[in-house]
C-alpha cells in the first residue's frame, strides 16, 4: 500500500473519528461534548453520569396479574386451541395463592427498591458476559456508514450533543459513558468489562490501530496534553503502515472464538509479562481503529460486502484477524473509503453507538481552522506478542471455526426505494409498526403460519435502562395476514385489518417502553428464584412458554438520518435477523439467516417483505381512491 492511498483512507477515518469529550457542566444537568477535527480523540471525563440521571424514573416491576394477562394475549396467535387451554391452566396455577409466584414477585420488588435498576446488571451478565458463544457473528452487530465527501479536516469545535428524547421525555444517557475506553475481558465462566474514565489513574491518551494484523499503540496527545494536529496524526498512521507491510500472526482471531477457548488462549498468553502489558494497552485504549486491506468479494453486491466486512471481517484470509472483538467500539476503514463500525454489545445497544457516530459526521463537512502542532509527540509503538506453538495451533483452530461460521451466514443488505416512512406517516400509521406488520405478512406468506417475533424495545426512559421485548406477533397481525391471503377479502377489510394490526403493535410498544413489557419481568422472576434456591414454577419451564420465546424472527429498528445499516445474525438455528432503517423516502434492510438450515433463505424472506410493503401501500392507495 502506498502512502497516498493510505492518506486517503485516513482522511475518511479521521472525519468519522472526530473526537467527543464528555465533560460535566457546573450544574450537572447536561453532558457537554466537544466534537473536534482530525487531531482530536474521545475521552470520558470524571463524572460519567453528569446528565440528570436522578430525574429519570426507576425501572418498575410490573404487576404480576397484568404480565400474565399480556402473556396469554401474546401466545394466543401462536397456539392451537388445545395448547392455549393448557397455557391458561398454567397461568391459573401460577396465580394460585399457594404458588411461589407471589413470593418471587415480592423478592423482585424488594430488589427493585434496593437498586437503581433491578434488571440491568442481571441483563448484562446473563445475556452477554455469561454467554459463551463467540461475540463475532453471534453477538456483535456490524454497522456501515455512508461514504462522505469531507471538507473540514482540522481544528476544534465545541458542541453539545442533544440529549436523546422520546417525544419530550429525556432518555438515559448512561450507555454513552460506556462506549469509549471500554473493553470486555474473557473469563472462565463469566467475562468482565473494564472502563477507564478520565479520572482513572490509567486513563488513556492513545488509541489502538490494527493494520495487517499488527497492533500499535498510537498516542494522540502531546507531552503537554495538547491534541495532535491533523498532519501529526496522519504522520502517526503513516508510521503504522510503514512498519506493518507484511502480515503478522493473527492474534486478533483468537477473540473471535468461543469464549471458553478465548479465555484459555488469553490466560496462557498472559503468563508472558509483555503479552499481558500489550493486552492492557489495547483494553485501555480509547477506541480501536482497523485499517483493512482490500478484499475481492465476487459473491456479494457492494452493500452486502460492506456488511460482511463490518460485521465479521469477511474471514481469516481477509480482515477478521485485523480486529479486537472485545473492544466496545472498533472503527473500520477500508481502502476504497468504506467506513463502519463493529460493536461489542455488552455495554451498549446499537442505536446509541450509531447516534454518536452519526452526530460526528456533519462537523467534518465544515471548514475547520488549522491547529498548532502539539509538542513532544511520541511515535506509535508496535505491540509484539510472544506466541508459543500451542497458541499458534489455537490460532489455526480459531481461523477454521470463524471461517466455517461466516460461510454458514446468509446475509444480505438492500435499499428499498419504492417509498419510505412517508407513506405510513401520511396514513397516520407508525412506520415501525407498519414495517413489523409487513414482516409478519412476509413470514406468513413464506411459511403459512405466524412466528414468535422479537423486536428490541428501548427502556432508556429509565435510569440505566437497556431493552425489553416487543412481541410483534399479535392476534391482530395474524388476522391481517389471513385477510391479505384470502382472495375474497375486500380492500376495506384489508385496510381495516392493517390499521388494527399497526395499532396493536403500537400499543404493545408503548407499554414496553414504559416498563410494562413481560419478557424481562419473567426473566427477573426466574433469576430471583435461582438466586434464592426456589424451584421455578411450571409456567416458566413449560414448552409452550419456551416456544413463545423462541425468536425465529429477531428484529430491530435503528433509524438514522443518513444511510446507515446495522446487521446481526439470527439468534436461533432456524431463524432470521432483520434490522431496518426507515428513512423518509426509502428504507434500508439487513436480513440474515443460516445456510445450514434448509428452511431459511434471507433473500427469499426479503423478497416477500418487499412484496408485503408494496401490497400495504397499494391497499391504502386503493382505499383512498375509492373514497374520492
Secondary structure, 3 states (H helix, E strand, C coil): CCHHHHHHHHHHHHHHCCCEEEEECCCCCCEEEEEECCCCCCEECCCCCCCCHHHCECCCCCCHHHHHHHHHHHHHCCCCHHHHHHHHHHHHHHCCCCCCHHHHHHHHHHHHHHCCCCCHHHHHHHHHHCCCCCCCCCCCEEEEECCCCCCCCCCECCECCCCCEECCEECCCHHHHHCCCEEEECCCCCCEEEECCCCCCCCCCEEEEEECCEEEEEECECCCCCECCHHHHHHHHHHHHHCCCCCCCCHHHHHHCCHHHHHHHHHHHHCCHHHHHHHHHHHHCCCEEEECCCCCCCCCCHHHHHHHHHHHCCCCCCCCCCCCCCECEEEEECCCCCEEEEECCCCCCHHHHHHHHHHHHHHHHCCCCCCCCCCCCCCCEECCCCCCHHHHHHHHHHHHHHHHHHHHEEEEEEEECCCCHHHHHHCCCCHHHHHHHHHHHHHHHHHCCCCCEEEEEECCCECCCCEEEEECCCHHHHHHHHHHHCCCCCHHHHHHHHHHHHHHHHHHHHHHHCCCCCHHHHHHHHHHHHHCCCCCCHHHHCHHHHHHCCCCEEEEECCCCCCCEEECCCCCCCCEEEEEEECCCCEEEEEEEECCCCCCCHHHHHHHHHHHHHHHHHHHHHHHHHCC
